[in-house]
């Protein structure tokens, strides 16, 4: 490394905390430019959400960052000691080995160290049997291997593997099953487990929550909280981004723009930046028009030739200000008003369903009423999808009855419908294949509502991204009005814009809806009733997802947030403390005078410590506010196009941002420690 932290050519200084830097990276596909002049600094502790429309190049950029694909131009700078792990969407089933064995391959280095230790131990044992002194180099090599093995967690590696797999939903039986017996979603969980076990310095995650159920997402969020490295994540899960991202990097119009702060702050800053860019674009367009009028007016006058040429060159060199088309964001899909159904939309009575020897339901009843919007929640394997498919009429059951109500027309959406799209057709032709004669006049408008406009409708299905295929499948299902929608993970593969459009449409939908989703923002915005599926039983809750989660928390189910943990701990303490209304026989015995004096002194000491801790917490909050204010100021400056075009200024601001981010992160850690201390003291004084 060159002096002062510079790279060997001296061009790009970076802080010791730097894990990765992209400098001027570009990539094109044929004549289409995915992105150009992308610069991004990733420091230890960063949590960066990478967002943008489907097809913008997010996954490609992640692969370039991981070193899997080379950029067309620009550089990827990574210190030699930094280890990068990437979670991909495309999962290979791999060998026919168990889940546990596959996950354990992430700890292959520990296996190598253990084998080395055994080899040296065998050498030392032979020397002892032969009466020889153990060679010093053998003893030293064994000691080095043992220390590395112990430091790397070698003695706990089996427990680590089991703990990670359990957190991701693999119980004891599933861990021993072969990979070939699992679907793609479960295989992705295995890859995620391997990635977490390997503990790289930088995690590059492509839609990590896509195939996780809600409990696994909560566990994953807690795991990321404890991860000391950096994370760059592509996700359409708005709740996940709100909870985990501290910076947002948006790919739009082939450019990467960095927004300081969380997801909601990004939305606010983006709106402000758009207004600024629109004003600058308007001024630039006026300048261009005036320049073009001058050129056209004096093009053939020799006396003005020099001025004309000067203005022509000026126009050629001018970097045009581009502003993203907001039409897609403004679009609101409206599902056609369906025919009114009877009051009882679906009735399931005494449903029994087994898969082989595995019993899922043993006589379950379920009633869906007109106008309800029901979210099914619960861990994977509990039977949510089974219940949903029985409700949709696409899965037979062993016994019981399924009855649709008067005039009920059901429509079912599931991920397998993406595979049933005809790859040889265009988008328009695929929708046309399910249209009736009187539908044809509105096919283009219907596709536009699903964000297919202009030439997009002539794209072949074979070249569509996963998100585009999901939108097309939804468009087919919703072409004609149905008064009972049954949806299985409708937001999988959709980008954030499409999720927002779909959420608005489902919220305004006048029919009846039952759905499964891991998108907590969608559930909270749409569901009017939550049904928890657990161990073959249904627990119904009338209210929103947040209200259900709060109730579940009160019942002892933590939702993964610090607030929940604190509330759960407080509840447990209350339950463990004898009530004031408890019988006198259960009251504590009277204390002696000496014990009462000691108790008062202890209370005074706790009060003094509480006072100091609260003052410290207030001071930390002021420092955090000041630090975040500085980060916001730097973010505004980085969002200024004039500054962003100045490479030196950007690098200086990025370095300052990095240092300030580290400071704020440290302050937050101090705040959490002091807040925990206050909570413990308050509980002790209660």
C-alpha positions in Angstrom: 0.0 0.0 0.0 1.2 3.5 -0.9 1.8 6.1 1.9 -1.1 7.9 3.4 -3.5 5.1 2.5 -3.3 5.8 -1.3 -3.5 3.0 -3.8 -0.2 2.1 -5.5 -0.8 4.6 -8.3 -1.5 7.3 -5.8 -4.9 8.2 -7.4 -7.5 7.2 -4.9 -6.9 7.7 -1.2 -9.1 5.8 1.2 -9.6 5.3 4.9 -8.4 2.2 6.7 -12.0 1.2 7.1 -12.5 1.0 3.4 -13.7 -2.5 2.2 -14.5 -1.7 -1.4 -14.4 1.2 -3.9 -16.0 1.6 -7.3 -14.4 4.3 -9.4 -16.0 5.4 -12.7 -17.5 1.9 -13.4 -19.5 1.5 -16.5 -21.4 -1.4 -18.2 -23.4 -1.7 -21.4 -25.4 -4.5 -23.0 -25.2 -4.1 -26.7 -26.3 -0.6 -27.6 -28.0 -0.1 -24.2 -26.0 1.6 -21.4 -26.9 0.0 -18.0 -24.8 2.5 -16.0 -21.8 4.8 -16.4 -19.4 6.7 -14.2 -20.5 4.8 -11.1 -18.5 5.7 -8.0 -19.2 4.1 -4.6 -17.2 3.8 -1.4 -18.1 1.0 1.1 -16.7 1.3 4.6 -16.9 -1.2 7.4 -20.2 -0.8 9.2 -22.1 0.5 6.1 -25.6 -0.7 5.4 -26.3 0.4 1.8 -29.6 -0.3 0.1 -29.2 -0.5 -3.7 -32.5 0.4 -5.3 -33.8 1.0 -8.8 -36.3 -0.3 -11.4 -36.1 -3.9 -12.6 -33.6 -4.0 -15.4 -31.7 -1.0 -14.2 -28.5 -3.1 -13.7 -28.5 -3.6 -9.9 -27.5 -7.3 -10.0 -24.9 -6.6 -12.7 -23.4 -3.9 -10.5 -23.3 -6.2 -7.5 -21.5 -8.9 -9.6 -18.9 -6.3 -10.7 -18.5 -5.3 -7.1 -18.0 -9.0 -6.2 -15.3 -9.4 -8.9 -17.4 -11.9 -10.8 -17.9 -9.7 -13.8 -15.4 -7.1 -15.2 -16.6 -3.5 -15.8 -16.5 -2.1 -19.4 -14.5 0.8 -17.9 -13.5 2.1 -14.5 -11.9 0.3 -11.5 -12.9 -1.9 -8.6 -10.5 -1.3 -5.7 -10.4 -3.8 -2.9 -7.8 -4.3 -0.2 -6.2 -7.8 -0.4 -7.3 -8.8 3.1 -11.0 -8.1 2.5 -13.3 -11.1 1.9 -16.5 -10.5 0.0 -19.5 -12.8 0.0 -22.3 -12.5 -2.5 -25.9 -14.0 -2.3 -27.2 -14.7 -5.7 -30.8 -15.2 -7.0 -29.8 -18.1 -9.2 -29.2 -21.2 -7.1 -27.8 -24.5 -8.3 -29.3 -27.5 -6.5 -25.7 -28.8 -6.2 -24.7 -32.3 -4.9 -27.1 -34.8 -3.4 -26.0 -34.1 0.1 -27.8 -33.0 3.2 -28.6 -29.4 4.0 -26.3 -29.6 7.1 -23.4 -30.9 5.1 -23.8 -28.3 2.4 -24.0 -25.4 5.0 -20.9 -26.8 6.8 -18.9 -26.4 3.6 -18.7 -22.7 4.4 -16.4 -23.7 7.3 -14.0 -25.7 5.1 -11.1 -23.6 6.4 -11.8 -24.9 9.9 -11.9 -28.5 8.5 -8.5 -27.9 6.9 -7.1 -26.5 10.2 -8.4 -29.5 12.1 -6.8 -31.9 9.6 -3.5 -30.1 9.9 -3.7 -30.3 13.7 -4.4 -34.1 13.5 -1.4 -34.5 11.2 0.9 -32.7 13.5 -0.5 -34.6 16.5 0.2 -37.9 14.7 3.8 -36.7 14.1 4.2 -35.8 17.8 2.7 -39.1 18.9 5.1 -41.1 16.7 8.1 -39.1 18.1 6.9 -39.9 21.6 6.6 -43.7 20.8 10.1 -43.7 19.3 11.6 -41.8 22.2 12.5 -38.8 20.0 12.1 -35.2 20.9 9.2 -33.5 19.0 10.7 -31.2 16.3 10.2 -27.5 17.3 8.8 -26.7 13.8 6.1 -29.4 14.2 5.1 -28.1 17.7 5.0 -24.5 16.4 2.9 -25.5 13.4 0.5 -27.4 15.6 0.2 -24.4 18.0 -0.5 -22.0 15.1 -3.2 -24.3 13.7 -4.8 -24.8 17.1 -4.9 -21.1 17.8 -6.4 -20.4 14.4 -8.9 -23.2 14.8 -10.0 -22.0 18.3 -10.1 -18.3 17.3 -12.2 -19.2 14.2 -14.8 -21.0 16.4 -13.8 -24.5 15.4 -14.9 -26.1 18.6 -18.4 -24.6 18.2 -18.8 -25.0 14.5 -21.5 -27.7 14.6 -23.5 -25.6 17.0 -23.0 -22.6 14.7 -24.3 -24.4 11.7 -27.3 -25.7 13.6 -28.1 -22.2 15.0 -27.9 -20.5 11.6 -30.0 -23.2 9.9 -32.6 -23.1 12.7 -32.9 -19.3 12.4 -33.6 -19.7 8.7 -36.4 -22.2 9.3 -34.6 -25.6 9.0 -35.7 -27.8 11.8 -33.8 -31.0 12.8 -35.6 -33.1 10.1 -35.1 -30.6 7.3 -31.4 -30.3 8.0 -30.8 -33.9 7.2 -32.8 -34.0 4.0 -30.9 -33.9 0.6 -30.7 -30.6 -1.3 -32.5 -32.2 -4.2 -35.7 -32.5 -2.2 -36.0 -28.7 -1.7 -37.5 -25.9 -3.9 -35.4 -23.0 -5.1 -36.6 -20.8 -2.2 -35.3 -23.3 0.3 -32.0 -23.7 -1.6 -31.5 -20.0 -1.4 -31.8 -20.2 2.3 -29.0 -22.7 2.3 -26.8 -20.3 0.3 -27.7 -17.6 2.8 -26.7 -19.8 5.7 -23.3 -20.6 4.0 -22.8 -16.9 3.5 -23.5 -16.0 7.2 -21.4 -18.9 8.4 -18.4 -17.7 6.3 -18.5 -14.3 8.0 -17.0 -12.2 5.1 -16.0 -8.6 5.6 -18.6 -7.4 3.0 -22.0 -9.0 2.3 -23.5 -8.4 -1.1 -27.1 -9.5 -0.9 -29.5 -9.8 -3.9 -33.0 -9.9 -2.6 -32.1 -11.7 0.7 -35.7 -11.7 2.1 -37.4 -12.9 -1.1 -37.9 -16.5 0.0 -37.9 -16.0 3.8 -41.0 -16.2 6.0 -41.7 -13.5 8.5 -40.0 -15.2 11.5 -36.9 -15.9 9.4 -36.8 -12.3 8.2 -36.9 -11.1 11.8 -34.1 -13.5 12.7 -32.1 -12.4 9.7 -32.5 -8.7 10.7 -31.2 -9.5 14.2 -28.2 -11.3 12.7 -27.4 -8.3 10.5 -27.5 -6.1 13.6 -24.7 -8.2 15.1 -22.6 -8.3 11.9 -19.5 -6.1 12.2 -18.8 -5.8 8.4 -20.5 -3.9 5.7 -23.7 -4.8 3.7 -24.8 -3.8 0.3 -28.3 -5.1 -0.4 -30.8 -5.1 -3.2 -34.3 -5.4 -1.8 -37.9 -4.5 -2.7 -38.8 -5.1 0.9 -39.6 -1.6 2.1 -39.8 -2.5 5.8 -36.4 -4.3 5.5 -34.9 -1.2 3.9 -36.4 1.1 6.5 -35.0 -1.0 9.3 -31.5 -1.9 8.0 -30.3 0.7 5.4 -28.4 3.7 6.6 -27.6 4.9 3.0 -29.5 4.4 -0.2 -27.8 4.1 -3.6 -30.2 4.5 -6.5 -29.5 3.4 -10.1 -31.6 5.5 -12.3 -31.0 6.8 -15.9 -27.7 4.9 -16.0 -26.4 6.9 -13.0 -25.8 6.0 -9.3 -26.9 8.6 -6.8 -26.1 8.3 -3.1 -28.6 9.5 -0.5 -27.5 9.7 3.1 -29.9 8.4 5.8 -32.5 5.7 5.8 -35.2 4.8 3.2 -37.7 7.4 4.2 -35.0 10.1 4.2 -34.1 8.9 0.7 -37.7 9.4 -0.5 -37.7 12.9 0.9 -34.2 13.9 -0.5 -35.1 12.3 -3.9 -38.2 14.5 -4.2 -36.1 17.6 -3.2 -33.4 16.7 -5.7 -35.9 16.1 -8.5 -37.4 19.6 -8.0 -33.8 21.1 -8.1 -33.0 19.1 -11.3 -36.2 20.1 -13.0 -35.4 23.8 -12.4 -31.9 23.3 -13.7 -33.1 21.3 -16.7 -35.6 24.1 -17.5 -32.8 26.7 -17.4 -30.6 24.5 -19.5 -33.3 23.9 -22.1 -33.8 27.7 -22.4 -30.1 28.1 -22.8 -30.0 25.4 -25.5 -33.0 26.9 -27.3 -31.4 30.4 -27.4 -28.1 28.9 -28.6 -29.7 26.9 -31.3 -31.7 30.0 -32.5 -28.4 32.0 -32.6 -26.7 29.2 -34.7 -29.7 28.9 -37.1 -29.9 32.7 -37.5 -26.2 33.3 -38.2 -25.2 30.0 -39.7 -24.5 31.4 -43.1 -23.0 34.8 -42.1 -19.3 34.8 -42.5 -18.9 37.6 -40.0 -20.5 35.4 -37.3 -18.7 32.2 -38.3 -16.4 32.1 -35.2 -19.3 32.8 -32.8 -21.4 30.1 -34.5 -18.6 27.5 -34.2 -18.0 28.4 -30.6 -21.7 27.8 -29.8 -21.8 24.6 -31.7 -18.9 23.2 -29.7 -20.5 24.4 -26.5 -23.6 22.4 -27.3 -21.6 19.4 -28.2 -19.7 19.5 -24.9 -22.7 20.3 -22.7 -23.7 17.5 -20.4 -27.5 17.4 -20.6 -29.4 17.2 -17.3 -31.6 14.2 -17.3 -34.6 13.8 -15.0 -36.3 10.5 -14.5 -39.7 10.1 -15.9 -42.1 10.0 -12.9 -45.0 8.7 -14.9 -44.6 5.2 -13.5 -44.5 6.3 -9.9 -47.7 8.4 -10.5 -49.5 5.5 -12.1 -52.2 3.9 -10.0 -53.6 0.6 -11.1 -57.3 0.2 -10.5 -58.6 -3.3 -10.4 -62.1 -3.2 -12.2 -65.0 -3.3 -9.8 -66.2 -6.9 -9.7 -69.8 -8.3 -9.4 -71.1 -8.3 -5.9 -70.9 -11.7 -4.3 -72.8 -13.3 -1.4 -71.9 -12.5 2.2 -70.1 -15.8 2.6 -67.4 -16.0 0.0 -65.6 -19.2 1.0 -66.4 -21.8 3.6 -64.1 -24.7 4.5 -65.5 -27.2 6.9 -63.5 -30.0 8.6 -60.7 -29.9 6.1 -58.2 -32.7 6.5 -55.0 -32.7 4.4 -51.8 -34.8 4.6 -48.8 -35.2 2.4 -47.7 -38.8 2.9 -47.3 -39.3 6.6 -47.1 -35.6 7.3 -50.5 -34.3 8.5 -51.0 -30.6 7.8 -54.7 -30.1 8.8 -56.9 -32.3 10.9 -60.4 -31.0 10.6 -59.8 -27.2 10.2 -62.7 -24.7 9.6 -62.3 -21.4 7.8 -64.8 -18.8 6.7 -64.1 -15.8 4.4 -66.7 -13.1 4.3 -67.3 -10.5 1.6 -65.0 -7.5 1.6 -62.4 -9.1 3.9 -58.7 -8.7 3.0 -57.0 -11.5 4.9 -53.3 -12.0 5.3 -52.1 -15.5 6.2 -49.0 -15.4 8.4 -46.8 -17.9 10.2 -43.6 -19.9 9.7 -42.8 -21.7 6.5 -44.0 -25.3 6.7 -47.0 -24.4 8.9 -49.5 -24.9 6.1 -50.1 -21.3 4.8 -49.6 -22.2 1.1 -51.6 -25.4 1.5 -54.5 -23.5 3.0 -54.3 -20.9 0.2 -54.3 -23.5 -2.6 -57.2 -25.3 -1.0 -59.0 -22.0 -0.8 -58.3 -21.3 -4.5 -59.5 -24.7 -5.5 -56.2 -25.8 -7.1 -55.2 -28.4 -4.4 -57.3 -31.4 -3.5 -57.9 -32.3 0.2 -58.4 -35.7 1.9 -61.8 -35.0 3.5 -64.1 -32.1 4.4 -66.0 -29.6 2.2 -65.1 -26.5 0.3 -67.9 -24.3 -0.7 -67.8 -21.0 -2.7 -70.5 -18.4 -2.1 -73.1 -17.0 -4.4 -71.7 -15.5 -7.6 -68.1 -15.8 -6.4 -65.5 -15.7 -9.2 -62.1 -16.7 -7.9 -58.7 -15.8 -9.4 -55.5 -17.4 -8.2 -51.9 -16.0 -8.5 -48.8 -18.0 -7.6 -45.1 -18.0 -8.6 -45.5 -21.0 -10.9 -47.5 -18.9 -13.3 -44.3 -17.1 -14.3 -43.1 -20.4 -15.7 -46.3 -20.9 -17.7 -45.8 -17.7 -19.7 -45.1 -18.5 -23.4 -41.5 -17.3 -24.0 -42.0 -17.1 -27.8 -44.8 -14.4 -27.5 -44.5 -10.7 -27.0 -45.9 -9.1 -23.9 -49.0 -7.9 -25.9 -49.5 -11.3 -27.5 -49.3 -13.0 -24.1 -52.0 -10.8 -22.6 -54.1 -11.1 -25.8 -54.0 -14.9 -25.5 -56.4 -14.7 -22.5 -58.5 -11.7 -23.8 -62.1 -11.8 -25.0 -63.2 -9.9 -28.0 -64.5 -7.0 -26.0 -61.2 -6.7 -24.0 -59.0 -5.8 -27.0 -59.8 -2.1 -27.0 -58.3 -1.8 -23.5 -55.3 -4.2 -23.6 -52.7 -1.4 -24.1 -54.1 0.7 -21.3 -54.2 -2.4 -19.1 -50.5 -3.2 -19.8 -49.7 0.5 -19.1 -51.2 0.1 -15.6 -48.7 -2.7 -15.0 -45.8 -0.4 -16.1 -45.6 -1.8 -19.7 -45.7 1.2 -22.1 -44.4 2.1 -25.6 -42.1 -0.4 -27.1 -42.2 -2.5 -23.9 -45.3 -4.3 -25.0 -43.4 -5.7 -28.0 -40.7 -7.3 -25.9 -40.5 -11.0 -26.1 -41.4 -12.8 -22.8 -38.1 -14.7 -23.1 -36.1 -11.5 -22.4 -38.2 -10.2 -19.5 -36.7 -9.9 -16.1 -38.3 -11.8 -13.1 -40.1 -8.6 -12.1 -41.5 -8.0 -15.6 -42.7 -11.5 -15.8 -44.4 -11.2 -12.4 -46.2 -8.0 -13.6 -47.3 -9.7 -16.8 -48.7 -12.7 -14.9 -50.6 -10.3 -12.6 -51.9 -8.4 -15.7 -53.2 -11.6 -17.1 -55.0 -12.6 -13.9 -56.5 -9.1 -13.4 -57.6 -8.5 -17.0 -61.2 -9.4 -16.1 -62.8 -8.6 -12.8 -62.9 -11.3 -10.1 -64.6 -10.8 -6.8 -62.3 -13.2 -4.9 -58.5 -12.8 -5.3 -56.2 -15.5 -3.9 -52.5 -14.3 -4.1 -49.4 -16.2 -3.1 -46.4 -13.8 -2.7 -47.6 -11.3 -5.3 -44.7 -8.9 -4.7 -41.9 -11.5 -5.3 -39.6 -10.2 -8.0 -41.3 -6.8 -8.2 -39.3 -3.6 -7.7 -40.3 -1.0 -5.1 -42.3 1.1 -7.6 -44.4 -1.9 -8.8 -44.9 -3.0 -5.1 -46.3 0.5 -4.4 -48.6 0.4 -7.4 -49.9 -3.1 -6.5 -50.4 -2.1 -2.9 -52.5 0.9 -3.8 -54.6 -1.3 -6.2 -55.2 -4.0 -3.6 -56.1 -1.4 -0.9 -58.8 0.1 -3.2 -60.0 -3.3 -4.4 -63.8 -3.7 -3.8 -63.8 -7.5 -3.7 -62.5 -10.1 -1.3 -58.8 -10.9 -0.9 -56.8 -13.6 0.8 -53.0 -13.5 0.4 -49.6 -14.6 1.6 -46.7 -12.1 1.6 -43.4 -11.5 3.3 -43.7 -7.8 2.4 -44.7 -6.3 5.8 -45.4 -2.9 4.3 -47.9 -4.5 1.9 -49.5 -6.6 4.6 -49.9 -3.5 6.9 -51.3 -1.4 4.1 -53.8 -3.9 2.7 -54.9 -6.5 5.3 -57.9 -5.9 7.5 -57.6 -9.3 9.1 -54.6 -11.5 10.0 -54.9 -15.2 10.3 -51.9 -16.9 11.9 -51.3 -20.5 10.7 -49.4 -22.6 13.3 -49.3 -26.3 13.9 -52.3 -26.9 11.7 -54.5 -24.4 13.7 -55.9 -21.0 12.6 -55.8 -18.0 14.9 -57.8 -15.1 13.5 -57.1 -11.4 14.5 -59.3 -8.6 13.2 -57.0 -5.7 12.6 -53.8 -4.7 10.8 -50.5 -6.5 10.7 -48.9 -4.1 13.2 -51.7 -4.5 15.6 -51.4 -8.3 15.3 -47.6 -8.1 15.8 -48.1 -6.0 18.9 -50.6 -8.5 20.3 -48.3 -11.4 19.5 -45.5 -9.5 21.3 -47.8 -9.2 24.3 -48.2 -13.0 24.1 -44.4 -13.4 24.2 -43.6 -13.5 20.5 -40.8 -11.0 19.8 -40.8 -9.2 16.5 -37.1 -8.6 16.2 -36.9 -4.9 17.1 -35.1 -3.4 20.1 -38.4 -1.9 21.2 -40.0 -5.4 21.2 -37.1 -6.9 23.1 -37.4 -4.2 25.8 -41.2 -4.6 26.0 -40.9 -8.4 26.1 -38.3 -8.2 28.9 -40.4 -5.7 30.9 -43.4 -8.0 30.5 -41.4 -11.1 31.6 -40.2 -9.1 34.7 -43.8 -8.1 35.5 -45.0 -11.6 35.3 -42.1 -12.8 37.5 -42.8 -10.2 40.1 -45.5 -11.0 42.7 -48.6 -8.8 42.2 -49.6 -6.2 44.8 -52.9 -8.0 45.0 -51.3 -11.4 45.7 -52.3 -13.2 48.9 -50.5 -12.1 52.0 -49.1 -15.6 52.4 -47.1 -15.0 49.2 -45.8 -11.6 50.3 -42.1 -11.2 51.1 -41.1 -11.4 54.8 -40.4 -8.2 56.7 -36.9 -6.9 56.5 -34.7 -6.1 59.5 -33.5 -2.5 60.3 -30.1 -3.2 58.9 -31.6 -4.8 55.8 -33.9 -1.7 55.3 -30.9 0.7 55.6 -28.9 -1.4 53.1 -31.9 -1.4 50.8 -32.2 2.4 51.0 -28.5 2.9 50.3 -28.9 0.6 47.3 -31.8 2.6 46.1 -29.8 5.8 46.4 -26.9 4.3 44.5 -29.3 3.2 41.7 -30.8 6.6 41.6 -27.4 8.3 41.3 -26.4 5.9 38.6 -29.7 6.5 36.8 -29.2 10.2 37.0 -25.7 10.0 35.5 -26.8 7.6 32.8 -29.8 9.7 31.8 -27.5 12.8 31.5 -25.1 10.8 29.4 -28.0 9.6 27.2 -29.2 13.2 26.6 -25.6 14.3 25.7 -25.3 11.4 23.3 -28.6 12.2 21.7 -27.4 15.8 21.1 -24.1 14.5 19.6 -26.0 12.1 17.4 -28.3 14.9 16.2 -25.3 17.1 15.4 -23.6 14.2 13.6 -26.6 13.3 11.5 -27.1 17.0 10.7 -23.6 17.1 9.4 -24.2 13.9 7.4 -27.4 15.4 6.0 -25.4 18.5 5.0 -22.8 16.4 3.2 -25.6 14.4 1.5 -27.1 17.7 0.2 -23.7 18.7 -1.2 -23.2 15.4 -2.8 -26.6 15.7 -4.4 -25.6 19.0 -6.1 -24.8 18.2 -9.7 -22.1 20.9 -9.7 -20.3 19.3 -6.8 -20.9 15.8 -8.1 -19.0 16.6 -11.4 -15.9 17.6 -9.4 -14.1 14.3 -8.6 -11.8 15.8 -6.0 -14.7 17.5 -4.2 -16.6 14.2 -4.2 -13.7 12.2 -2.8 -13.1 14.8 -0.1 -16.8 14.7 0.9 -16.9 10.9 0.7 -13.9 10.7 3.1 -15.6 13.2 5.4 -18.9 11.3 5.2 -17.1 8.1 6.0 -15.4 9.5 9.1 -18.6 11.1 10.2 -20.6 7.9 9.6 -18.1 6.0 11.8 -18.5 8.6 14.5 -22.3 8.5 14.4 -22.3 4.7 14.4 -20.0 4.7 17.5 -22.3 7.2 19.2 -25.3 4.9 18.4 -23.5 2.0 20.0 -22.8 4.1 23.1 -26.4 5.2 23.1 -27.7 1.5 23.0 -25.3 0.5 25.8 -26.4 3.4 28.0 -30.1 2.9 27.1 -29.7 -0.8 28.1 -28.0 0.3 31.4 -30.9 2.6 32.1 -33.4 -0.1 31.4 -31.6 -2.5 33.8 -31.4 0.2 36.5 -35.1 1.0 36.1 -36.0 -2.6 36.4 -33.7 -3.0 39.5 -35.4 0.0 41.1 -39.0 -1.2 40.3 
